[in-house]
Amino acid sequence: HDSIGGKLTGIKYGLERVLSEQTTSPDRIGTLLKSIILSVRSALDETQIIMKNLRPSILDDLGLIPAIRDFCREFKQFYPEIQIELEIYIKNREIPKSISILLYRFLQEAMNNVAKHSQAEKVKVVLKRDSNMVKLEINDNGRGFNIEDVLSEDLPSKRLGIQSMKERTELFGGKFNLETRINQGTKIIGYWKIEDL
């Protein structure tokens, strides 16, 4: 993340200035050190946010379902104009830990797309068990898009999010499905096979 790199570079230069100004007044050095401490705190805060997003502790501590509820709650705080309807028809113990992070990442990427591109007012998130599959569906009422245009080689920046979701899902044994039409919203579904527990 570029912002952390910039902050660490600033801290490095700040410490070098302190060393070069050791002969100056203690007040000047104190001011420099206070500024560096603020930069360190800011970098630490941002690092903790990134770490939480990479693998939130709630996922390990309480499981996928509380992590999804927590994610949706935070999403509403950032995007209050988008209503979220969350429906869960599966228990934590039915979801293997090995795929919990995959489901969580799938939700993150899909909701990021909703926020950035869909102009949706509502999004429905459904997590359920369907026979021997766990299914995560994100369905928004946004502007939709033409699949052929987005997956076109001419628009690599637009297709990257969807393509990476599809590739990541299939890489770990899942199935990916996308349904969308212009002005008719978008539905993204991920399926992963689970064994009887």
Secondary structure by P-SEA (a helix, b strand, c coil): caaaaaaaaaaaaaaaaaaaaccccaaaaaaaaaaaaaaaaaaaaaaaaaaaaacccccccccaaaaaaaaaaaaaaacccbbbbbbbccccccccccaaaaaaaaaaaaaaaaaccccccbbbbbbbbcccbbbbbbbbccccccccccccccccccaaaaaaaaaaaaaacbbbbbbbcccbbbbbbbbbbbccc
